[in-house]
């Protein structure tokens, strides 16, 4: 059974908009969005999915995702590259909708409206 959740998607390319959209949470969908092998970082009530092979393939740096991750309270040692997908971290460990506080923070940081 497929589940859909509201995701916050931040493309690496600045010419592409930050957006909130309903996605199915299947591995195949996440692989398509991050353009390859999926890694995850979980923090508090959210997790970010990113390409875990970005060090080995030429993906563009994602400065917007790095800023959001840092402003949300997580300090990473390594750079973030490629498109990233933020979802919520549910009580049972399942994916949940991207938390409202993360969407509001992204709206403020990137001066954009995210209708979710």
C-alpha positions in Angstrom: 0.0 0.0 0.0 1.4 3.4 -1.0 1.2 6.3 1.3 1.3 9.9 0.2 2.7 12.7 2.4 3.4 16.4 2.0 7.1 16.8 1.3 9.3 19.9 1.2 11.5 19.6 -1.9 14.6 21.8 -2.3 16.3 21.5 -5.7 20.0 22.2 -5.8 19.6 24.5 -8.8 18.6 28.0 -7.8 16.6 28.3 -10.9 14.1 25.7 -9.7 11.7 26.7 -6.9 11.5 25.3 -3.4 8.1 23.5 -3.2 5.8 21.6 -1.0 4.0 18.8 -2.8 2.2 15.5 -2.2 4.5 12.5 -3.0 4.1 8.8 -2.5 6.8 7.8 0.0 8.0 4.7 -1.9 11.7 4.2 -2.3 11.4 4.5 -6.1 9.9 8.0 -5.7 12.6 9.1 -3.3 15.3 7.7 -5.7 13.8 9.7 -8.6 13.7 12.9 -6.6 17.3 12.6 -5.3 18.6 11.2 -8.6 20.0 8.0 -7.2 20.8 6.1 -4.1 18.9 7.4 -1.0 20.4 8.3 2.3 18.5 9.8 5.2 19.3 12.0 8.2 16.7 12.1 11.0 16.6 15.0 13.5 13.8 15.7 16.0 10.5 15.4 14.1 11.8 15.5 10.6 14.1 13.7 8.2 15.9 14.7 5.1 16.4 12.4 2.2 19.4 13.0 -0.1 21.6 11.2 -2.6 24.1 9.3 -0.4 26.6 9.0 -3.3 26.8 12.7 -3.9 30.5 12.6 -3.0 31.2 10.3 -5.9 29.0 11.7 -8.6 28.9 15.3 -9.8 25.8 16.7 -8.2 25.5 20.5 -7.7 25.8 21.8 -4.1 22.5 22.6 -2.4 23.1 25.8 -0.4 19.4 26.3 0.3 19.1 22.9 1.9 22.2 23.4 4.0 20.8 26.7 5.3 17.5 25.2 6.2 19.1 22.2 7.9 21.3 24.5 9.9 18.5 27.0 10.8 16.4 24.0 11.9 19.0 23.1 14.5 21.2 20.5 12.8 24.9 21.2 12.0 26.3 18.9 9.4 30.0 18.3 8.9 29.8 17.6 5.2 28.2 19.6 2.3 24.8 18.8 0.9 24.5 18.2 -2.8 21.6 17.5 -5.2 17.9 17.8 -4.6 16.8 17.0 -1.1 13.4 15.9 0.3 12.2 16.8 3.8 9.5 14.7 5.4 8.2 14.4 8.9 9.4 11.6 11.2 6.3 9.9 12.6 6.1 8.3 16.1 6.3 4.8 14.7 9.3 5.7 12.5 7.3 6.0 9.4 7.3 9.1 7.1 4.9 11.8 8.0 4.0 15.1 6.4 6.8 17.7 6.5 6.3 19.5 9.8 4.5 22.9 9.6 7.4 24.6 11.5 9.9 23.5 8.8 7.6 24.7 6.0 7.2 28.1 7.8 11.0 28.3 8.2 11.6 27.6 4.5 9.0 30.2 3.6 10.8 32.8 5.7 14.3 31.8 4.5 13.5 31.6 0.8 10.8 34.3 0.6 8.3 31.9 -1.0 4.8 30.7 -0.3 4.5 27.0 0.2 0.9 25.9 -0.1 0.7 22.4 1.5 
